[in-house]
Amino acid sequence: MNEMENQTILPIYGIAEELENIQSSKPFQIIFYGSRERGDYSEISDYNFYLIASSVDQLRSEFIQSINKSLNLLESISTVSLISTDPESFRTRIKLFEPCAIHIAETGRVFFGSGEFGAIHKDWIFQKANCSIDFGKLLSFMKNRLAFFLRLTSKNPKEEITRLERVIAYHIQIWCMEKIPDISVEELITLDIPSRIKPLIENLYAKEMDEDIENLLALYTQIYGLKRIVRFSMQDSGMNIKGLNKLSIALKELKAVPRFQDKIHRQN
């Protein structure tokens, strides 16, 4: 989505007015990134947003709920995904070259608000050109994040699909970092772009591919099928019975995931 489209969506859906009325102790920013921002999205692509706000504000449940409520005005088009962090945590993740953080720093655009993103983006450009990746620290961080999502309890099928998507994505990213010693910054960013992960690995790392990564990529493809079920079942009649049954069956078929979960628990 370019800047003109950004300016169009905000007033049409009343998002700007909703966000402007949210009370916060410090200014906050919402960063728009991903395929919807780039323009190469599919019909089931999420609207991906990254909230940068003070940790004090994030501890207020009504603050996060208000942000979600405002952005969910886009749910009539597609699913909205919101990740939140504070500026210092965002900077820390960028310093580690964590794929999601550097993807946002590289390609994200300010959707709403004011804050530190402009300065963070400039710092990232300098870091990318002058700093090397400490894979030991990066892998430790990634495995901790994976462990968090493995423990997370989902409240509904949509949340469970999102959780599984992140679990599988972390597994794939960790596999690449462990198996590909000369992986580049550009490749790390690509590993956070769902539609480009499989082509990247199959085209560049064909010789390194093993049974684990083949199974993970197959699971990732299944996740997209589940997202399609959720999306069109909700469009149909609020998540109809047929859609729920199909989704339940598909979720049960993702039994290969525990195999990788057990492996990561043993590693930790």
Residue, then its C-alpha position, 0 to 999 in steps of 0.5 A: m500500500n502506498e502513501m496515498e492508499n494509506q491516507t485513503i483507508l484511514p478516513i474511510y474506515g474511521i480509523a484515524e478518528e478512533l486512534e486519535n481518541i485513544q489516551s496514552s501517557k506517551p506518543f505511540q506509533i503504528i507501523f504498517y508492514g507486510s504484503r498489504e503494505r507492499g502491494d503483493y498481497s493475496e485474498i487471505s493476506d493479513y493486515n500486519f501492524y506493529l505498535i510501538a508504545s511505552s511499556v507503561d501504556q502497554l500494561r493498561s489493558e484498555f489501551i491495547q484493546s482500544i488499538n485493536k478495536s480501531l484497527n479491527l475496522l479493517e476486518s471486513i477486508s481481511t484479518v488484522s494482526l497486531i504485534s506490540t513492543d516498546p522502543e527499547s525492546f524494538r531496538t534490542r531485537i534489531k541489534l540482534f538482527e531478529p528477522c521480524a524486527i529487521h523486516i519492519a525496520e527495513t520496509g515498514r511505514v508509519f501508519f499512524g502517530s509519532g515516535e521513534f521509528g524514523a530514528i530507529h530506521k536510520d540506526w538500522i540502515f547504519q547497523k546493516a552496513n557496519c555490523s555483523i550478526d552474532f548468531g549465538k545471541l540471535l539463536s538464543f533469542m529465537k529459541n526463547r521466543l519459540a518456547f513462549f509461543l509453544r506455551l501460549t494458550s489460544k482462545n479460539p481457532k483463529e488464535e490457534i492458527t496464528r500461534l501455529e503459524r508463528v511456531i512453524a515460522y520460528h522453527i524454519q528460521i532457526w533451522c536456516m540459522e543453524k544450517i546456513p552459516d553464511i546466511s545474509v541479512e537480506e535472506l533473514i528479512t525474507l524469512d519473515i515474509p511468508s510467501r517467500i520462505k519456501p521459494l527462498i529455501e528451495n532455490l538457495y538451500a536445496k542441497e542443505m534441505d533435510e526431512d525436518i525442513e521439508n516437513l516444516l515447509a509442508l506444515y506452513t503450506q497447510i497453515y495457509g489452507l487453514k487461514r483460507i477456511v477461517r477467512f471464508s467461513m467468517q465471510d459466509s455466515g459468521m464461522n458456520i458449522k461446516g467451516l468449523n468442522k472442516l477447520s477442526i479436522a484440519l487442525k487435528e491433522l497438524k500432528a507433526v508439530p509436536r515432533f519439532q516441539d519435543k526437539i526444541h524442548r530437549q535443546n532448551 
